[in-house]
Each structure stands twice: as structure tokens, then as C-alpha cells.
Amino acid sequence: MSGTSGHNRFLKALLVASTALIPLAHGAVAQAQTATQGSTMSFNIPAQPLTAALTAFARQTGLKIAYPAALTAGKSAPALRGSYSNAEALGHLLAGSGLSYRFTGASAVTIVDPRAAGSGAGVAGDGALVLDTIDVEGNAETAWGPVGGIVAERSATGTKTDTPLLDVPASVSVIGETEVERRGV
């Protein structure tokens, strides 16, 4: 019986502790919401390269900031100390860089160069960041395709799946078509 009453006391203590933590979680959510809604926040960001300053700003505010890396390369930001709204702080960090910003959502910002209209990335009417075409090329070896060289890296032998040879739990030797032809077998 003493085991049951000890178990009940533990459950009661756990219930009281978890109930006490609920207001703390609500306060953190409310603070995060007001941080992105334009209320003032205390900043202490030293003068540094603009990319690093924007990263520190994003980390502190929780905003997502999008911009091409080349846009901030070689630019620096002044120190930001004091209480500012997100918009004021961002304007201060970008001062003298020739760049501007645009809020594209409640917690999203796009950094743009107003002088470079039509080149590189732009902002669509719905606030989406429009990028130049990105060409991606790849070359992957599969168990059923040609082998890039003499030694195969993947096999379907033993497992009946496209598996890297290093992951097969047995000793497997694979001779590719090129090697068979080369040896005249």
C-alpha cells in the first residue's frame, strides 16, 4: 500500500509542477509574437560586416532574412545599440549600404538593392523572392546503370536493392561490363 500512496504523491507533484509551467510557456509565445509585430526590442550588435550583423539581428528577432550573398559582400554595418522596432533596427543596420528591405510576411524580410532593378533576384507581387535560373547537374552511379570506371560502388547482388557495397553485410566483388570486355571474358 505504501508503494501506491508514494506513486499517487509523485503524480500529484508532477501535475502541480506541470500546471505551474504553463504560464511560462504562454509568456514565451507572447514575447515571440510581439517581437515580430513591431514592438521595440533592446539590441547590442557591434559594428561588423553586414552579413554577420544581419545574422545576429535575425537570431535575436527570429525573423527570416533572405538576400543573395553577393548583395552584402564587402559591406559593413554600424553598431546597433538601444531599443528599436524591427523595422527601425533593420534600417539602421542597412544605413549607408545602399540596400533597402521589404517585409514579405509577418516574420520574413527580403533585402534588396533598389538600384539593381531587373538584375539578379527580385521580389514578385506576392512577396516571393524570384531568383535567376539555377542549373543543377548530377551524375550518380546506380546498381543497374553503367559503372564510372573499373570498380563498382553499388550493387543489387545479395540485397536485391540499389545498395552501396560498403553497406552490404557480406563480401561482394562486382566486375563491371567495362572490365569484362577489357579482359575478353
Backbone bond lengths (Angstrom), bond angles and torsions (degrees), N, CA, C in turn:
res aa  C-N    CA-C-N  psi(-1)  N-CA   C-N-CA  omega(-1)  CA-C   N-CA-C  phi
1 M - - - 1.437 - - 1.508 111.83 -
2 S 1.325 116.60 -36.35 1.460 118.29 -178.70 1.520 110.36 -65.20
3 G 1.340 118.15 -27.96 1.464 120.97 177.33 1.519 110.98 -66.72
4 T 1.336 116.67 -38.23 1.460 120.69 -179.89 1.522 110.95 -68.67
5 S 1.347 117.74 -43.32 1.470 119.62 -179.58 1.526 110.37 -67.81
6 G 1.335 117.89 -33.81 1.465 120.68 175.87 1.515 110.85 -65.66
7 H 1.320 115.77 -39.24 1.467 121.01 178.20 1.530 110.22 -65.14
8 N 1.349 116.63 -41.67 1.468 120.75 178.77 1.526 111.40 -64.23
9 R 1.358 116.58 -41.24 1.466 119.55 178.01 1.520 110.54 -62.30
10 F 1.319 116.69 -40.16 1.469 120.76 178.95 1.523 110.49 -62.37
11 L 1.337 117.17 -45.46 1.462 120.80 179.37 1.526 111.80 -62.78
12 K 1.348 116.88 -40.32 1.465 119.95 178.31 1.529 110.31 -63.89
13 A 1.320 117.18 -43.60 1.469 120.75 179.67 1.524 110.63 -63.87
14 L 1.319 116.77 -39.95 1.461 120.97 178.37 1.524 110.98 -64.53
15 L 1.328 117.19 -40.97 1.458 121.81 178.43 1.524 111.01 -64.04
16 V 1.328 117.63 -43.85 1.466 121.43 179.43 1.527 110.13 -64.37
17 A 1.328 117.43 -43.21 1.469 121.06 -178.89 1.524 111.25 -64.93
18 S 1.323 117.25 -43.56 1.467 119.38 -179.14 1.521 111.12 -68.83
19 T 1.332 118.26 -34.20 1.461 121.30 176.90 1.522 110.57 -66.38
20 A 1.312 117.38 -35.67 1.464 121.14 179.66 1.522 111.66 -69.51
21 L 1.317 118.78 -25.85 1.463 121.89 -177.77 1.524 113.31 -83.06
22 I 1.310 119.27 -18.18 1.468 122.05 -177.62 1.527 112.07 -58.85
23 P 1.338 120.91 -46.15 1.469 119.15 178.85 1.531 112.66 -61.95
24 L 1.317 118.06 -31.82 1.464 120.35 178.43 1.520 110.74 -65.12
25 A 1.314 117.24 -43.15 1.463 120.50 178.98 1.520 110.58 -65.32
26 H 1.327 117.52 -39.47 1.464 121.00 178.68 1.526 110.48 -63.39
27 G 1.317 117.47 -39.66 1.464 121.26 178.45 1.513 112.00 -64.02
28 A 1.326 118.25 -38.56 1.466 121.44 178.99 1.518 110.88 -66.47
29 V 1.330 117.50 -39.80 1.461 120.84 178.34 1.521 109.81 -66.25
30 A 1.319 117.51 -43.15 1.461 120.82 179.65 1.523 110.97 -63.55
31 Q 1.336 116.97 -39.75 1.460 120.31 178.85 1.522 110.49 -64.62
32 A 1.321 117.98 -41.33 1.462 121.04 179.53 1.524 110.67 -64.77
33 Q 1.326 117.52 -38.20 1.459 120.16 179.86 1.521 111.21 -67.73
34 T 1.332 117.81 -42.21 1.457 119.17 -179.03 1.513 111.35 -71.23
35 A 1.325 118.22 -26.53 1.463 120.46 178.80 1.517 111.28 -65.19
36 T 1.328 117.39 -31.64 1.458 119.56 -179.30 1.525 112.15 -95.02
37 Q 1.317 118.66 -5.14 1.460 120.56 -176.63 1.519 113.33 -98.51
38 G 1.313 119.87 13.70 1.449 120.42 173.14 1.514 115.34 99.87
39 S 1.314 120.15 -0.21 1.449 120.22 175.97 1.527 108.45 -70.64
40 T 1.315 116.19 163.50 1.466 118.59 -177.69 1.515 110.95 -80.08
41 M 1.321 113.86 152.86 1.451 121.92 -178.65 1.524 106.98 -139.63
42 S 1.299 117.55 147.13 1.461 121.64 179.77 1.528 109.79 -85.36
43 F 1.338 116.36 127.06 1.463 122.15 -178.55 1.522 110.27 -118.56
44 N 1.319 116.09 147.88 1.461 122.74 172.33 1.528 107.42 -145.56
45 I 1.321 115.99 71.52 1.465 122.36 -178.16 1.524 107.50 -107.02
46 P 1.336 118.46 118.91 1.467 120.46 -178.37 1.530 111.78 -70.98
47 A 1.338 116.19 162.49 1.465 121.16 173.99 1.524 107.49 -62.64
48 Q 1.323 116.96 132.77 1.463 121.81 -175.84 1.520 108.93 -166.94
49 P 1.331 117.72 176.83 1.470 118.95 175.78 1.532 109.89 -55.53
50 L 1.324 115.87 145.25 1.464 121.15 -174.98 1.524 112.34 -58.64
51 T 1.322 117.52 -39.36 1.467 120.28 179.64 1.522 110.81 -59.80
52 A 1.337 117.13 -45.64 1.465 121.08 179.97 1.526 110.91 -66.38
53 A 1.337 117.19 -38.77 1.464 120.63 179.54 1.529 110.82 -65.37
54 L 1.334 116.82 -41.69 1.469 119.93 178.49 1.524 111.18 -65.86
55 T 1.329 116.58 -36.23 1.466 120.63 177.26 1.523 110.47 -64.36
56 A 1.338 116.98 -45.04 1.467 120.85 178.55 1.530 110.46 -63.40
57 F 1.329 116.37 -41.49 1.464 121.52 178.59 1.531 110.44 -61.92
58 A 1.332 116.92 -46.64 1.469 121.21 -179.81 1.520 111.05 -63.03
59 R 1.321 116.56 -40.72 1.469 120.63 -179.81 1.529 110.26 -62.90
60 Q 1.335 117.01 -42.13 1.457 120.48 -176.99 1.523 112.30 -73.74
61 T 1.320 117.52 -38.41 1.467 120.50 -175.43 1.521 113.91 -90.42
62 G 1.331 116.90 -21.85 1.457 120.04 -175.79 1.517 112.89 82.52
63 L 1.343 117.18 5.81 1.463 120.40 177.85 1.521 110.23 -75.73
64 K 1.306 116.10 150.32 1.465 122.17 173.78 1.519 106.30 -100.37
65 I 1.341 116.80 120.46 1.461 121.56 -175.75 1.516 108.67 -113.39
66 A 1.342 116.44 126.01 1.466 121.67 -178.78 1.520 109.51 -115.93
67 Y 1.348 115.21 134.33 1.461 121.19 175.84 1.517 108.30 -168.54
68 P 1.337 117.48 153.18 1.464 119.46 174.66 1.529 109.11 -69.62
69 A 1.318 117.62 139.31 1.464 121.61 -177.34 1.523 111.81 -58.00
70 A 1.328 117.31 -35.39 1.464 120.57 -178.49 1.525 111.50 -65.49
71 L 1.314 117.53 -21.99 1.459 121.51 -177.68 1.526 112.20 -65.73
72 T 1.325 117.46 -34.74 1.464 120.72 -176.93 1.522 112.91 -103.35
73 A 1.323 117.44 -3.41 1.469 120.92 -177.61 1.524 110.34 -60.95
74 G 1.325 116.10 130.74 1.456 121.67 176.95 1.517 114.58 78.12
75 K 1.315 118.13 0.96 1.466 121.06 179.85 1.523 109.25 -101.58
76 S 1.323 115.93 149.96 1.458 119.34 178.67 1.520 109.99 -123.08
77 A 1.314 114.89 158.16 1.462 121.71 -178.76 1.519 109.15 -114.23
78 P 1.333 117.05 143.42 1.464 119.50 175.63 1.526 110.13 -73.27
79 A 1.322 115.68 165.29 1.462 120.37 177.22 1.527 109.32 -64.31
80 L 1.303 115.53 145.91 1.465 121.85 178.48 1.520 107.48 -124.10
81 R 1.327 115.70 105.05 1.462 120.97 -179.29 1.522 108.64 -131.17
82 G 1.313 115.91 130.11 1.453 120.52 178.77 1.514 111.60 125.85
83 S 1.321 115.73 -173.25 1.464 121.49 -179.15 1.518 109.96 -99.96
84 Y 1.316 115.72 125.31 1.457 122.59 -178.68 1.523 109.11 -141.32
85 S 1.320 115.79 158.15 1.460 119.61 167.34 1.529 106.21 -76.92
86 N 1.319 116.72 166.68 1.466 119.36 179.64 1.523 111.26 -59.27
87 A 1.330 116.87 -42.15 1.464 120.81 -178.89 1.525 111.08 -65.41
88 E 1.331 116.98 -43.13 1.468 120.18 179.06 1.525 110.91 -64.39
89 A 1.326 116.63 -43.35 1.462 120.84 -178.67 1.520 110.75 -64.32
90 L 1.309 117.05 -42.76 1.460 120.82 179.76 1.524 110.65 -65.23
91 G 1.330 117.06 -41.48 1.460 120.94 176.32 1.518 111.74 -60.86
92 H 1.329 116.52 -39.06 1.467 121.18 178.61 1.531 111.12 -66.16
93 L 1.335 116.94 -43.44 1.470 120.32 -179.95 1.530 111.77 -64.60
94 L 1.322 117.00 -33.75 1.468 120.90 -177.67 1.531 112.84 -88.00
95 A 1.336 117.78 -5.78 1.467 121.43 -177.54 1.527 110.17 -57.20
96 G 1.314 115.99 130.92 1.461 121.66 177.83 1.518 114.38 83.16
97 S 1.319 118.52 -5.27 1.468 121.08 -178.79 1.524 111.95 -89.35
98 G 1.328 116.74 -16.34 1.455 120.32 -175.87 1.514 112.60 82.17
99 L 1.320 117.29 2.54 1.464 121.83 -178.59 1.517 109.99 -101.42
100 S 1.309 115.77 158.64 1.457 120.56 174.60 1.524 108.25 -133.12
101 Y 1.310 116.17 177.63 1.461 120.49 -177.28 1.515 109.49 -134.20
102 R 1.327 113.73 163.81 1.454 120.27 176.86 1.522 107.90 -147.11
103 F 1.332 117.47 126.17 1.459 120.87 174.77 1.519 107.19 -74.17
104 T 1.323 115.88 122.24 1.461 120.95 -178.56 1.523 111.89 -106.06
105 G 1.307 116.31 3.91 1.455 122.73 178.95 1.514 107.99 -176.55
106 A 1.325 116.73 -179.31 1.459 120.41 -179.00 1.519 112.08 -61.87
107 S 1.330 117.21 -32.69 1.461 119.59 -178.65 1.523 111.82 -132.90
108 A 1.326 117.09 29.35 1.467 120.77 -179.05 1.526 110.14 -131.97
109 V 1.337 115.04 137.27 1.459 121.84 -178.59 1.518 108.42 -132.20
110 T 1.328 116.62 142.21 1.459 122.03 174.19 1.519 107.93 -116.44
111 I 1.332 116.65 129.65 1.463 122.11 175.69 1.523 106.70 -93.79
112 V 1.330 117.17 130.79 1.460 121.25 -177.60 1.524 110.27 -133.45
113 D 1.321 114.95 158.81 1.461 122.02 172.38 1.519 106.28 -104.18
114 P 1.328 118.32 106.82 1.463 120.05 -175.79 1.530 113.27 -64.53
115 R 1.316 118.01 -19.71 1.469 121.33 -179.60 1.516 111.75 -81.50
116 A 1.321 117.94 -17.56 1.464 121.53 -174.98 1.518 111.30 -103.82
117 A 1.301 117.37 45.21 1.465 120.59 -179.80 1.514 110.08 -63.15
118 G 1.314 116.18 132.24 1.459 121.04 177.19 1.511 114.91 88.81
119 S 1.325 118.79 -9.31 1.461 118.60 178.82 1.515 109.47 -113.59
120 G 1.318 116.09 142.13 1.454 121.01 178.92 1.513 111.13 69.59
121 A 1.326 115.28 -139.33 1.454 120.46 -177.68 1.514 110.46 -82.07
122 G 1.302 116.09 149.78 1.449 121.91 176.89 1.508 109.05 -137.05
123 V 1.310 115.73 -179.51 1.453 120.60 -179.94 1.520 108.15 -118.82
124 A 1.316 116.23 124.62 1.465 121.53 179.13 1.523 109.32 -75.06
125 G 1.309 116.07 168.49 1.454 121.51 -179.04 1.517 113.56 -59.55
126 D 1.324 117.75 -29.80 1.461 120.91 179.93 1.520 112.43 -88.10
127 G 1.347 117.38 6.54 1.457 121.36 177.74 1.511 114.34 91.28
128 A 1.326 117.97 -1.02 1.465 120.63 -179.93 1.521 110.00 -74.62
129 L 1.313 116.88 145.29 1.456 122.51 177.27 1.522 108.16 -82.55
130 V 1.334 116.84 120.53 1.458 122.08 -178.38 1.523 108.09 -99.15
131 L 1.316 116.91 120.33 1.459 122.41 -177.76 1.517 110.94 -102.99
132 D 1.337 115.71 159.53 1.452 120.44 171.45 1.522 108.44 -64.72
133 T 1.322 116.32 164.92 1.455 121.05 178.19 1.522 109.53 -63.21
134 I 1.316 115.80 136.02 1.458 121.74 177.46 1.519 107.23 -114.36
135 D 1.330 116.47 120.12 1.460 121.04 177.91 1.520 108.65 -95.50
136 V 1.319 116.32 124.86 1.453 121.84 179.57 1.515 108.12 -117.72
137 E 1.314 116.12 126.05 1.455 120.79 177.85 1.518 108.68 -120.37
138 G 1.308 115.71 144.68 1.445 119.56 179.33 1.509 111.20 -145.95
139 N 1.297 115.38 160.53 1.452 121.18 178.59 1.516 106.84 -146.33
140 A 1.301 116.59 105.44 1.452 120.56 -178.48 1.515 109.99 -118.27
141 E 1.293 116.04 136.80 1.462 121.34 176.52 1.516 108.28 -82.37
142 T 1.328 116.78 137.82 1.460 121.25 175.12 1.520 108.47 -120.53
143 A 1.311 115.71 167.65 1.462 120.06 -179.99 1.519 111.61 -67.81
144 W 1.327 118.48 -22.53 1.456 121.61 -175.55 1.523 113.03 -106.37
145 G 1.318 118.14 -2.43 1.459 121.08 -178.08 1.516 111.73 -102.85
146 P 1.339 116.08 -176.29 1.458 119.47 178.94 1.528 111.07 -67.31
147 V 1.326 114.57 151.25 1.459 121.79 179.84 1.519 108.18 -91.80
148 G 1.317 116.93 132.26 1.460 121.44 178.14 1.513 110.23 -81.91
149 G 1.319 117.97 79.37 1.462 121.60 -178.51 1.509 110.54 118.21
150 I 1.325 116.02 -156.06 1.463 120.70 -177.76 1.526 111.58 -92.72
151 V 1.318 117.82 -36.09 1.461 121.55 -175.27 1.525 110.28 -96.62
152 A 1.326 116.20 122.95 1.465 121.53 177.44 1.520 109.40 -78.23
153 E 1.316 115.56 146.25 1.459 120.47 178.07 1.523 112.04 -106.31
154 R 1.337 117.51 -16.33 1.458 121.57 -178.15 1.525 108.97 -131.49
155 S 1.328 116.23 154.86 1.455 120.56 179.77 1.518 110.28 -153.08
156 A 1.341 115.41 152.58 1.460 120.75 173.93 1.523 109.84 -105.52
157 T 1.314 117.64 1.11 1.456 122.43 -179.72 1.524 110.15 -72.25
158 G 1.301 117.19 135.19 1.459 121.46 176.65 1.514 112.95 87.36
159 T 1.311 118.19 -48.07 1.464 120.22 -177.09 1.517 112.57 -101.47
160 K 1.328 117.55 -16.55 1.466 124.00 -177.26 1.536 111.72 61.50
161 T 1.319 116.42 19.77 1.465 121.76 176.22 1.516 108.65 -131.07
162 D 1.295 117.40 161.75 1.458 122.87 177.43 1.530 107.71 -75.80
163 T 1.325 116.28 92.42 1.455 122.15 -173.05 1.522 111.02 -121.35
164 P 1.335 117.98 137.41 1.466 119.08 173.19 1.525 110.02 -60.95
165 L 1.322 116.69 138.90 1.465 120.19 -177.89 1.525 112.28 -58.89
166 L 1.316 117.26 -31.04 1.460 119.52 179.36 1.522 112.39 -66.90
167 D 1.339 117.63 -21.02 1.461 121.33 -179.19 1.522 113.62 -94.31
168 V 1.325 118.62 -4.59 1.462 121.61 179.41 1.529 107.89 -79.98
169 P 1.349 118.23 126.08 1.467 120.76 -175.43 1.532 113.55 -80.58
170 A 1.304 116.59 39.22 1.465 121.00 177.88 1.518 107.61 -155.76
171 S 1.314 115.71 165.50 1.454 120.02 177.56 1.521 108.71 -80.40
172 V 1.338 116.89 119.38 1.458 122.01 -178.57 1.518 108.29 -129.77
173 S 1.328 115.71 129.74 1.462 120.94 174.00 1.515 107.72 -113.82
174 V 1.321 116.75 129.13 1.454 121.67 -178.65 1.512 108.07 -118.30
175 I 1.318 115.29 129.48 1.461 120.62 175.74 1.515 106.50 -111.82
176 G 1.322 116.03 118.10 1.450 121.33 -177.58 1.514 112.28 -76.11
177 E 1.321 116.43 166.34 1.456 123.15 -179.01 1.525 111.33 -57.71
178 T 1.309 117.49 -40.35 1.466 121.85 -179.23 1.521 110.87 -60.83
179 E 1.323 116.92 -42.82 1.464 120.57 -179.34 1.523 111.02 -69.41
180 V 1.327 118.02 -37.79 1.468 121.34 178.23 1.521 109.50 -62.76
181 E 1.328 117.61 -45.78 1.465 121.33 178.76 1.523 111.21 -64.82
182 R 1.304 117.05 -39.19 1.461 121.03 -179.24 1.527 111.39 -63.66
183 R 1.328 116.55 -37.50 1.464 120.88 179.96 1.522 111.98 -83.19
184 G 1.319 117.72 -11.13 1.463 120.75 179.52 1.504 113.09 71.34
185 V 1.295 117.90 32.09 1.464 121.93 -178.82 1.496 110.29 -84.65
